[in-house]
Amino acid sequence: MGIRSVEKGLFANKGIIKMIAREYIKLSELAGIVSMSPKTLKKHLDEITHYRATPRSPILVRMKDFDAWMERRRRDSQEDPDVHTILTRIAEVV
């Protein structure tokens, strides 16, 4: 089953298959895929590997570069104290 067969399916209307098939994705398209605003992504461009052929061309990002950036920003829930622990500490002080 090639890309052409899949494009005729359920996801073809949103163009998701076409974006996944490409290695480089426009920042605006990436924002839609990952449910983040383009403004937020632009704010973090100094941390995300990206490409731009000319100052007026669209910003391009490879999904694997975005995934690497997200992994670097990952925090385990064990690193953050839970609400119960915080309230217990406050109660001990009072």
Sequence and secondary structure as in RCSB ss.txt:
>XXXX:A:sequence
MGIRSVEKGLFANKGIIKMIAREYIKLSELAGIVSMSPKTLKKHLDEITHYRATPRSPILVRMKDFDAWMERRRR
DSQEDPDVHTILTRIAEVV
>XXXX:A:secstr
  HHHHHTSGGGGGTHHHHHHSSEEEHHHHHHHHT  HHHHHHTTTTS  B SSTTS  EEEHHHHHHHHHHH  
 GGGS  HHHHHHHHHHH 
